[in-house]
Every structure is written in structure tokens, then in C-alpha cells.
């Protein structure tokens, strides 16, 4: 028994183009279904973990039981919303979310990334520990292309989300690579969204 195919777009009949009339002249323009497919592809390539694949600001739960935490997280939500709304800003290319484990930093960071993807920007998610492991592996002459590609992607991605920054120490030559990523992206005004559990003064040392 064959599988049912996806229904064709009612606007373009599956061609990806639709005919529009402008001042009595017929013209073809890309259908909105093409844009939707492109956005799906960008999000699939972003490497967002399954746990966070559907997070948004709308489904972020504020800690109502703690007034101080509520105010802090409500302010963080507003900051994320403002960052995305005003993106891109060459003089403000980065967003750093700091706080204790379990406060929702990764949720907010991924929500920001997904909102930027919805606007057509290409982004990629990297867990800090995973990126360190890939950097370490990439120095092995026998390393596969995926490890070398991870290094290049972290440097050059249009938007980079680096989750749990500084969560693991390792050989200095490996750990020093991460500030190099940050410095490179800062110098070339490439946006970076990062989360960290580190105290403010330590996170600043790691980022600069």
C-alpha cells in the first residue's frame, strides 16, 4: 500500500511559483510555500537538540513562585525580544544569558535563534562541551570532515548559539580556542548568542 503524498500548495499547485497581475501585466513570483520550505531546511540544519526544537517565547514559563526571579526572567524575555526585533545591530552583535542551571537560559537562547531563523537568517546551535570535543578531535590527523566542519561552522555561521559556555575545563590549547571563536566573531561582527552558568567576572574573562 503506497504512502500518501503531501498535498500540493493551493496557491502554486506545487510548482513553487504563482502568477500575479501587476498593472495589467502577468508575472511569476516565488510562492510563500518556497519560503516556508527554506525556513524548515534552515532550522533542520541548525542542529537544535530535540528537547528544544519547539521552544518559543510564548511557551516560556516564568517562575511565578519567586517574585525576584520572576522580575529577572521577565526582563530577560524582554531583552531577547528586543534583540531579535532590532537584529542585526553591528554595534550589538551578541547576546549573553547568565544564571543558575534550570533557570531557562537555553530555552530563551534557542527561542531567539528560532525567531531569527523565522526571519530568514541562518544559525547553528553548539553545546560548549560538544564543540570542545570536536575541536579536540579535529587536531587528530585522522579526524573526519564533520569535526573540521564544526570548527569552521562555529567561526563562520551567520548566527552562532553557544550553549553552556565554560562548563568544562580541558587542555589550555583546546579551551583557548573558544575565546578565539568569540574574538573572531566579534572582530567580524558575526552575531553570537551564548548561555553560561559562570559568574559575571569569570564569564567576562572567558568571552574576552
C-alpha positions, 0 to 999 in steps of 0.5 A: 500500500503506497504512502500518501503524498503531501498535498500540493500548495493551493496557491502554486499547485506545487510548482513553487511559483504563482502568477500575479497581475501587476498593472495589467501585466502577468508575472511569476513570483516565488510562492510563500510555500518556497519560503516556508520550505527554506525556513524548515531546511534552515532550522533542520540544519541548525542542529537544535537538540530535540528537547528544544526544537519547539521552544518559543517565547510564548511557551516560556514559563516564568517562575511565578513562585519567586517574585525576584526571579520572576522580575529577572526572567521577565526582563530577560524575555524582554531583552531577547525580544528586543534583540531579535526585533532590532537584529542585526545591530553591528554595534550589538552583535551578541547576546549573553544569558547568565544564571543558575542551571534550570533557570531557562537560559537555553530555552530563551537562547534557542527561542531567539535563534528560532525567531531569527531563523523565522526571519530568514537568517541562518544559525547553528546551535553548539553545546560548549562541551560538544564543540570542545570535543570536536575541536579536540578531535579535529587536531587528530590527523585522522579526524573526519570532515564533520569535526573540521566542519564544526570548527569552521561552522562555529567561526563562520555561521551567520548566527552562532548559539553557544550553549553552556559556555565554560562548563568544562575545563580541558587542555589550555590549547583546546579551551583557548580556542573558544575565546578565539571563536568569540574574538573572531566573531566579534572582530567580524561582527558575526552575531553570537548568542551564548548561555553560561552558568559562570559568574559575571567576572569569570564569564567576562574573562572567558568571552574576552 
